[in-house]
């Protein structure tokens, strides 16, 4: 992954819009609702590349519940 590519961690709850820049040292849970953040697709492991991404750009798996 190139240095200018930004990776994100997003909340999987449908009505929660929380997202943060990916940082492995940062909190792994949403401060708004408490759910575990997603930084890669649970199915194919492709990284989340947008703060408003709701499904995987690789396999199409939906991130929002």
TORPA-4810 file (N, C-alpha, C, O; in nm, 3 decimals):
<nodes>
NODE_1_0.085_-0.118_0.000_0.000_0.000_0.000_0.089_0.124_0.000_0.182_0.133_0.080_X
NODE_2_0.062_0.215_-0.087_0.145_0.335_-0.096_0.116_0.429_0.020_0.011_0.421_0.083_X
NODE_3_0.211_0.517_0.049_0.198_0.609_0.161_0.084_0.707_0.146_0.030_0.754_0.246_X
NODE_4_0.044_0.741_0.022_-0.063_0.838_0.002_-0.202_0.774_0.002_-0.302_0.844_-0.014_X
NODE_5_-0.210_0.641_0.021_-0.337_0.572_0.029_-0.383_0.573_0.174_-0.310_0.529_0.263_X
NODE_6_-0.503_0.623_0.197_-0.555_0.634_0.332_-0.646_0.516_0.360_-0.736_0.485_0.281_X
NODE_7_-0.622_0.451_0.471_-0.703_0.338_0.514_-0.789_0.384_0.630_-0.748_0.470_0.708_X
NODE_8_-0.909_0.326_0.644_-1.006_0.369_0.745_-1.054_0.254_0.831_-1.049_0.138_0.790_X
NODE_9_-1.101_0.288_0.950_-1.176_0.197_1.036_-1.316_0.256_1.045_-1.332_0.374_1.077_X
NODE_10_-1.417_0.175_1.018_-1.555_0.223_1.018_-1.641_0.141_1.113_-1.611_0.025_1.141_X
NODE_11_-1.747_0.202_1.162_-1.841_0.133_1.249_-1.939_0.055_1.162_-1.991_0.110_1.064_X
NODE_12_-1.966_-0.073_1.196_-2.055_-0.155_1.114_-2.205_-0.135_1.143_-2.288_-0.197_1.076_X
NODE_13_-2.240_-0.051_1.240_-2.381_-0.030_1.273_-2.443_0.065_1.170_-2.388_0.172_1.143_X
NODE_14_-2.556_0.025_1.114_-2.616_0.099_1.003_-2.641_0.246_1.033_-2.609_0.331_0.950_X
NODE_15_-2.698_0.280_1.150_-2.725_0.421_1.176_-2.612_0.493_1.248_-2.632_0.605_1.296_X
NODE_16_-2.497_0.433_1.258_-2.380_0.499_1.318_-2.284_0.535_1.204_-2.247_0.450_1.124_X
NODE_17_-2.244_0.660_1.199_-2.157_0.706_1.090_-2.012_0.725_1.134_-1.934_0.788_1.062_X
NODE_18_-1.974_0.672_1.250_-1.839_0.694_1.300_-1.734_0.625_1.212_-1.751_0.511_1.171_X
NODE_19_-1.627_0.698_1.184_-1.513_0.645_1.109_-1.388_0.718_1.157_-1.396_0.834_1.198_X
NODE_20_-1.274_0.652_1.152_-1.147_0.715_1.189_-1.039_0.663_1.096_-1.050_0.553_1.041_X
NODE_21_-0.935_0.743_1.079_-0.821_0.696_1.001_-0.766_0.573_1.071_-0.755_0.569_1.193_X
NODE_22_-0.731_0.472_0.991_-0.680_0.347_1.047_-0.550_0.369_1.121_-0.457_0.431_1.070_X
NODE_23_-0.546_0.318_1.243_-0.427_0.322_1.328_-0.432_0.199_1.416_-0.520_0.189_1.502_X
NODE_24_-0.341_0.103_1.397_-0.346_-0.020_1.475_-0.334_0.004_1.625_-0.373_-0.082_1.705_X
NODE_25_-0.281_0.119_1.666_-0.266_0.149_1.808_-0.390_0.220_1.864_-0.400_0.239_1.986_X
NODE_26_-0.484_0.260_1.778_-0.603_0.332_1.823_-0.708_0.236_1.878_-0.696_0.114_1.862_X
NODE_27_-0.808_0.291_1.941_-0.918_0.211_1.995_-0.984_0.130_1.885_-1.001_0.177_1.773_X
NODE_28_-1.022_0.007_1.918_-1.082_-0.083_1.820_-1.234_-0.080_1.825_-1.300_-0.154_1.752_X
NODE_29_-1.291_0.005_1.911_-1.436_0.010_1.927_-1.489_0.151_1.905_-1.421_0.249_1.935_X
NODE_30_-1.610_0.159_1.853_-1.674_0.287_1.825_-1.704_0.359_1.957_-1.767_0.300_2.046_X
NODE_31_-1.662_0.484_1.971_-1.690_0.559_2.093_-1.837_0.601_2.104_-1.884_0.639_2.211_X
NODE_32_-1.910_0.594_1.992_-2.051_0.635_1.992_-2.144_0.522_2.033_-2.236_0.543_2.112_X
NODE_33_-2.122_0.401_1.979_-2.215_0.291_2.006_-2.151_0.167_2.068_-2.222_0.079_2.116_X
NODE_34_-2.016_0.161_2.069_-1.947_0.050_2.135_-1.916_-0.071_2.048_-1.853_-0.166_2.096_X
NODE_35_-1.959_-0.071_1.922_-1.932_-0.185_1.834_-1.785_-0.187_1.789_-1.720_-0.082_1.784_X
NODE_36_-1.735_-0.305_1.759_-1.598_-0.318_1.709_-1.589_-0.258_1.569_-1.673_-0.285_1.483_X
NODE_37_-1.486_-0.176_1.547_-1.465_-0.113_1.416_-1.412_-0.213_1.315_-1.345_-0.309_1.351_X
NODE_38_-1.442_-0.189_1.188_-1.395_-0.274_1.078_-1.292_-0.194_0.998_-1.321_-0.083_0.953_X
NODE_39_-1.172_-0.250_0.981_-1.070_-0.183_0.901_-1.035_-0.265_0.776_-0.961_-0.219_0.689_X
NODE_40_-1.090_-0.386_0.770_-1.075_-0.470_0.652_-1.197_-0.561_0.640_-1.266_-0.586_0.739_X
NODE_41_-1.220_-0.609_0.523_-1.335_-0.697_0.499_-1.317_-0.827_0.577_-1.212_-0.891_0.567_X
NODE_42_-1.417_-0.866_0.655_-1.407_-0.992_0.729_-1.401_-1.114_0.637_-1.356_-1.221_0.678_X
NODE_43_-1.447_-1.100_0.514_-1.452_-1.212_0.421_-1.323_-1.226_0.340_-1.262_-1.333_0.338_X
NODE_44_-1.280_-1.118_0.272_-1.164_-1.129_0.182_-1.040_-1.051_0.230_-0.934_-1.059_0.169_X
NODE_45_-1.054_-0.976_0.339_-0.944_-0.901_0.402_-0.898_-0.779_0.324_-0.791_-0.725_0.353_X
NODE_46_-0.975_-0.734_0.225_-0.941_-0.611_0.153_-0.962_-0.494_0.248_-1.065_-0.488_0.314_X
NODE_47_-0.867_-0.400_0.256_-0.879_-0.287_0.350_-0.992_-0.191_0.314_-1.027_-0.173_0.197_X
NODE_48_-1.048_-0.128_0.417_-1.149_-0.024_0.399_-1.075_0.102_0.356_-0.984_0.147_0.426_X
NODE_49_-1.112_0.159_0.242_-1.037_0.270_0.185_-1.112_0.403_0.185_-1.062_0.502_0.131_X
NODE_50_-1.232_0.407_0.245_-1.311_0.529_0.248_-1.388_0.536_0.380_-1.434_0.434_0.431_X
NODE_51_-1.401_0.657_0.434_-1.473_0.675_0.560_-1.621_0.644_0.545_-1.687_0.615_0.645_X
NODE_52_-1.676_0.650_0.425_-1.818_0.623_0.406_-1.844_0.492_0.330_-1.952_0.473_0.275_X
NODE_53_-1.745_0.404_0.329_-1.759_0.276_0.259_-1.854_0.186_0.337_-1.836_0.166_0.458_X
NODE_54_-1.955_0.130_0.272_-2.052_0.045_0.338_-2.046_-0.101_0.292_-2.114_-0.187_0.348_X
NODE_55_-1.964_-0.127_0.190_-1.945_-0.264_0.144_-1.804_-0.279_0.086_-1.739_-0.180_0.052_X
NODE_56_-1.760_-0.402_0.077_-1.625_-0.432_0.028_-1.614_-0.406_-0.122_-1.700_-0.448_-0.199_X
NODE_57_-1.509_-0.337_-0.162_-1.486_-0.312_-0.304_-1.427_-0.434_-0.373_-1.416_-0.437_-0.496_X
NODE_58_-1.388_-0.534_-0.295_-1.335_-0.655_-0.353_-1.442_-0.762_-0.376_-1.465_-0.803_-0.490_X
NODE_59_-1.506_-0.806_-0.267_-1.604_-0.915_-0.279_-1.749_-0.870_-0.269_-1.840_-0.948_-0.297_X
NODE_60_-1.773_-0.743_-0.230_-1.909_-0.690_-0.222_-1.980_-0.713_-0.091_-2.096_-0.674_-0.076_X
NODE_61_-1.914_-0.776_0.007_-1.978_-0.801_0.137_-2.019_-0.668_0.202_-1.941_-0.573_0.204_X
NODE_62_-2.142_-0.662_0.254_-2.191_-0.541_0.322_-2.126_-0.530_0.459_-2.116_-0.629_0.532_X
NODE_63_-2.081_-0.410_0.495_-2.021_-0.385_0.627_-2.123_-0.342_0.729_-2.106_-0.367_0.848_X
NODE_64_-2.228_-0.276_0.684_-2.329_-0.223_0.777_-2.433_-0.328_0.810_-2.483_-0.397_0.721_X
NODE_65_-2.467_-0.339_0.940_-2.568_-0.435_0.986_-2.704_-0.370_0.988_-2.803_-0.435_1.024_X
</nodes>
